[in-house]
Amino acid sequence: MKTNKELVREFKTSTLWTVALTLVFLLLYGPKNMVLDMAIALPFFLVFYFSFFAIGKPEVTIWMRNRIDSDIRKVILFPAFLLILYFLYVLINGENPYHGTLALVPYLIFFPVLIFAASRRTTGKIDWLDFTAFVIYLLPTTLIEVNPTGELPFKGEGFDSLYRIILILSAVYAFGTVRGLKDIGFYPEINLKNLWTAIWVWFAFYVFVLIIGFNVNFIRFVGHDVIDKVLINKIVVTVIATFLHTAIFEELFFRGILQNMLVKRIGQSESWKIFWKWGFALSIPAALLVGYTLKGGLQWFPALMTIGLFIAAFFIEKSKKHPSGMYTGLAITSTIFGLVHYHSHAIIYIGFACIAGWAYGYTYLKTKNVFYSAIVHTLVNTSVLIFGFEFIK
């Protein structure tokens, strides 16, 4: 009975979060779009964001896991539900769901679910199948552009895309519910202690960035000509869009899943030094390769930041004040996160992204919730607009 009451409470809380975000959606984007477009988008918005706010909660995860009970017919019900709604939205808006890269969406939704359902592992040690599934799932989502993405609303000025939400929901369901990966931490909450952690980590990171950035002529202060309603509205919209469209997606995959699995795997091995040595040996050449294949000065900067992360992790691990492997996993994930920003073509930016990865990952370690690391991520990404800085690539 207690479990049912907790489940009902969590669904009520998810409803409140959904209503709050819906009001923001209507206030910011309602006046800018056609009434019909908003009316079509709204039911899908409500269903998908209710799922977004509910699916990662521990009580909901346990309830769903008990309901599917390793029955493959039940396991595929949720991803099938997502796919049907997504294709229905695309069809209603006059697009062919099997045209071009849209045909890949069923694979992206079902692949991680089916691979974990087939392996029938809901508990136990993290192994290479988990990491392989992660890589095979994540790579297509980052390398292949799917169009249309199902913007909300479909035409006009969009709030977010159903495609991005579906990827998030599929990942949380596959790794959290079907695989049984614990501590993903994908749920909204209001915790002042955790919020303070996010704020001071963001502040500390940005002080570091400003000190280094001004000295290497990477950051320039341009300010704002006037602080008015237009600027404030732009900042609010950018913060919300960054959190929902970029930050929460990257934090789920890099912190909630990858870093989470790495820390668990290293802890299971009972030998963090092996992972530290291999991580260091592979990361430094990769960082040098990234730096020296880009134009500009300071090609060694990404490698220097990587060395700093691994040295910090080494001494923290040696202190034995934290569970073994926690900071080795953080260093490895932070380096990967920074180096995949190669697409920015900015050497200094890549180095800072490695440090940012540490800031986000540290926040996740302290809060066990990717929503807080996503808050730090959002603040970092939008600080340039908020304070009037400019990155000089």
Order of alpha helices (4+ residues) and beta strands (2+ residues): alpha-alpha-alpha-alpha-alpha-alpha-alpha-alpha-alpha-beta-alpha-alpha-alpha-alpha-alpha-alpha-alpha-alpha-beta
